[in-house]
Amino acid sequence: NRKYCVFGNIFGEEKRPIMLPPAYMRSRSALSYLLNPVTSNTIKKNKRRQAELDSGAKAKIYHALEMLNEDIVVLNRFQYTHDQYRISDTSHVQENCEKCERHASKKQGGCDFLLIGKNYFIIIAEVKNIPHDDNEEISEEKTQDFCEALKKSQDQREEMKSLIESITEHVGAEQSPIFTFSAFPNTSKALCQNIDINIIENHWIIFTEDFLDFSIWWDRNITTHPSVPSDDIDHREKIKEILIAIWCTDKN
């Protein structure tokens, strides 16, 4: 961890993200569809097909991130258990906690991408494939799918934010900026023209137009963030190491 995930230009080259895993890996559901696309169970087939489409959207995010000229660690498919959350949350009371008694080792939450910078964190939750371009007619079904995915991602983002804040408090560090996004890499902004503007304004969303030049999107949304006091760097390293350790732990 310490030898590999080091920020800085240690090889005399331009800054590049540290991608974990080093190459994009499809989810088990997506692989199941590719290896066994024929099944008599229509519901299972549709779920596997959607998982494969979502996997393609996530690959688009992965490759956009790995091309950035930034010192960041990118953790793909970050998950954590209730036990891991409990350890980091000093205010958590185990007594009479049903999750501690029955589900401590089961997955509690996570996000598709967790980015760790020197003085900030970025959560990209619920990357979904909802294809829509400017020339398409906007259907009620597609709009509903978009809003449901957005609501689900909001819950994931808040849970992940709580985990990072708890870890930060646990190590005695000052809280850093945490940016949270929902991503729809194949969805045009045009899909949102009939959606309540308050729903859109209350979410940070990455649309397909943002991938025309992802570095411009990054500069506009991420580059201008507060700096961290120099005497807090050791604490930031501890937080990074804890998050990477959680990511490395097998949840099965």
Secondary structure by P-SEA (a helix, b strand, c coil): ccccccccccccccccccccccbbbbcaaaaaaaaccccccaaaaaaaaaaaaaaaaaaaaaaaaaacccbbbbbccccccaaaaaaaccccccccccccccccccccccccbbbbcccbbbbbcccccccccccccccaaaaaaaaaaaaaaaaaaaaaaaaaaaaaaaacccccbbbbbcccccccccccccccaaaaaacccccccccccaaaaaaacccccccccccaaaaaaaaaaaaaaaaacccc
